[in-house]
Amino acid sequence: MAAPEADPQDHRFSLQEVLDSFKLCLSENKEVYLEHYVSGWRGLVKFLNSLGSVFGFISKDAVGKINILEGYLEGDNSSQYATIQLMVKYELDNQLVDLTKRGNHPESGCRTLLRLHRALRWLELFLERLRVSGQDEKTSVMCADAYNQSLSQHHPWVVRKAAGLAFCVLPGREAFFQVMNVGSAEQVVSVLGEAVPLISEVYQITETLYAEQQLLQLP
Ligand SMILES: CCCCCCCCCCCCC/C=C/[C@@H](O)[C@H](COP(=O)(O)O)NC(=O)CCCCCCCCCCCCCCC
């Protein structure tokens, strides 16, 4: 009997899949599971990849960071990386984080996650803008506005410039909604209505934890 063919949809982004990962992120006592956080990001990168090679430099950076965190999740101390809370405690207790300048631990879980965490704020702002947007609004403008209000302040000029150029070639709102792969525009808006508060909660919990531990400026 012939082997069943691989489902071509497997490689397609689905906003629902990302939503499911972020749903699984929070434990009962509001700890953030690293495994699901990372798989949420993997899903988002799929989306980015489906937009074309112009976004390759962004995708490459995100994948590099995802791989670092996955390395910890699969490494010898994986139980210390089950949640972001455990990771922060473990790395700080064992002096595994460069706190003021880059040194022996340039790829600590804490600094790596901080980069994705800052990008999550961009995502929250962008998805909310998309959710309330009208038919004729430009994704490039929504994306740039969200970026300028958040992530851009952590980037040097050259990265801001490259990001700005990439935003210009984003597909229009309708095509963008189609790539999200959840159905009609109404369905997209409804899934976004569920996704944004979840992403926002995960962001806030991480932000509070990092602020308490004074980790928000890790080099
Ligand atoms: C849909 C359009 C996607 C636009 C993405 C907007 C974010 C723009 C980020 C530009 C980052 C450029 C690459 C370089 C970054 C690094 O310099 C910088 C600092 O790292 P370092 O301290 O190790 O040096 N890295 C970062 O800030 C991390 C950036 C991670 C960006 C991940 C973006 C994933 C986007 C996923 C899009 C999903 C859209 C969802 C719609 C349903």
The ligand as an SDF file (V2000), in Angstrom:
LIG
                    3D

 42 41  0  0  0  0  0  0  0  0999 V2000
    4.4510   40.6580    9.5100 C   0  0  0  0  0  0  0  0  0  0  0  0
    5.6200   41.4850    9.3980 C   0  0  0  0  0  0  0  0  0  0  0  0
    6.7200   41.0970   10.2380 C   0  0  0  0  0  0  0  0  0  0  0  0
    7.5430   42.2230   10.6210 C   0  0  0  0  0  0  0  0  0  0  0  0
    8.4170   41.8920   11.7910 C   0  0  0  0  0  0  0  0  0  0  0  0
    8.4900   43.0870   12.6980 C   0  0  0  0  0  0  0  0  0  0  0  0
    9.6130   43.0730   13.6220 C   0  0  0  0  0  0  0  0  0  0  0  0
   10.8090   43.7470   13.0060 C   0  0  0  0  0  0  0  0  0  0  0  0
   12.0250   43.2120   13.6640 C   0  0  0  0  0  0  0  0  0  0  0  0
   13.2730   43.5610   12.9310 C   0  0  0  0  0  0  0  0  0  0  0  0
   14.3620   42.6590   13.4370 C   0  0  0  0  0  0  0  0  0  0  0  0
   15.5540   42.6610   12.5280 C   0  0  0  0  0  0  0  0  0  0  0  0
   16.5120   41.5470   12.7530 C   0  0  0  0  0  0  0  0  0  0  0  0
   17.5850   41.7840   13.7670 C   0  0  0  0  0  0  0  0  0  0  0  0
   17.3340   41.8540   15.0120 C   0  0  0  0  0  0  0  0  0  0  0  0
   18.3280   41.9170   16.1100 C   0  0  0  0  0  0  0  0  0  0  0  0
   19.2540   42.9600   15.9360 O   0  0  0  0  0  0  0  0  0  0  0  0
   17.5640   42.1090   17.3820 C   0  0  0  0  0  0  0  0  0  0  0  0
   18.4700   42.1540   18.5910 C   0  0  0  0  0  0  0  0  0  0  0  0
   19.0790   40.9200   18.7710 O   0  0  0  0  0  0  0  0  0  0  0  0
   20.5420   40.8620   19.4180 P   0  0  0  0  0  0  0  0  0  0  0  0
   20.5310   41.6430   20.6910 O   0  0  0  0  0  0  0  0  0  0  0  0
   20.8310   39.4020   19.6070 O   0  0  0  0  0  0  0  0  0  0  0  0
   21.4940   41.4810   18.4030 O   0  0  0  0  0  0  0  0  0  0  0  0
   16.5970   41.0270   17.4970 N   0  0  0  0  0  0  0  0  0  0  0  0
   15.3170   41.2270   17.8890 C   0  0  0  0  0  0  0  0  0  0  0  0
   14.9050   42.3160   18.2310 O   0  0  0  0  0  0  0  0  0  0  0  0
   14.3820   40.0470   17.8630 C   0  0  0  0  0  0  0  0  0  0  0  0
   13.4720   40.2320   16.6930 C   0  0  0  0  0  0  0  0  0  0  0  0
   12.5270   39.0940   16.5370 C   0  0  0  0  0  0  0  0  0  0  0  0
   11.5180   39.4720   15.5020 C   0  0  0  0  0  0  0  0  0  0  0  0
   10.5600   38.3920   15.2780 C   0  0  0  0  0  0  0  0  0  0  0  0
    9.4920   38.8370   14.3640 C   0  0  0  0  0  0  0  0  0  0  0  0
    8.5940   37.7170   14.0140 C   0  0  0  0  0  0  0  0  0  0  0  0
    7.4630   38.2320   13.2350 C   0  0  0  0  0  0  0  0  0  0  0  0
    6.3700   37.2840   13.1050 C   0  0  0  0  0  0  0  0  0  0  0  0
    5.3120   37.9100   12.2810 C   0  0  0  0  0  0  0  0  0  0  0  0
    4.0300   37.3940   12.6060 C   0  0  0  0  0  0  0  0  0  0  0  0
    2.9100   38.2100   12.1360 C   0  0  0  0  0  0  0  0  0  0  0  0
    1.6900   37.5870   12.6530 C   0  0  0  0  0  0  0  0  0  0  0  0
    0.4980   37.9020   11.9530 C   0  0  0  0  0  0  0  0  0  0  0  0
   -0.5200   36.9430   12.2790 C   0  0  0  0  0  0  0  0  0  0  0  0
  1  2  1  0
  2  3  1  0
  3  4  1  0
  4  5  1  0
  5  6  1  0
  6  7  1  0
  7  8  1  0
  8  9  1  0
  9 10  1  0
 10 11  1  0
 11 12  1  0
 12 13  1  0
 13 14  1  0
 14 15  2  0
 15 16  1  0
 16 17  1  0
 16 18  1  0
 18 19  1  0
 18 25  1  0
 19 20  1  0
 20 21  1  0
 21 22  2  0
 21 23  1  0
 21 24  1  0
 25 26  1  0
 26 27  2  0
 26 28  1  0
 28 29  1  0
 29 30  1  0
 30 31  1  0
 31 32  1  0
 32 33  1  0
 33 34  1  0
 34 35  1  0
 35 36  1  0
 36 37  1  0
 37 38  1  0
 38 39  1  0
 39 40  1  0
 40 41  1  0
 41 42  1  0
M  END
$$$$
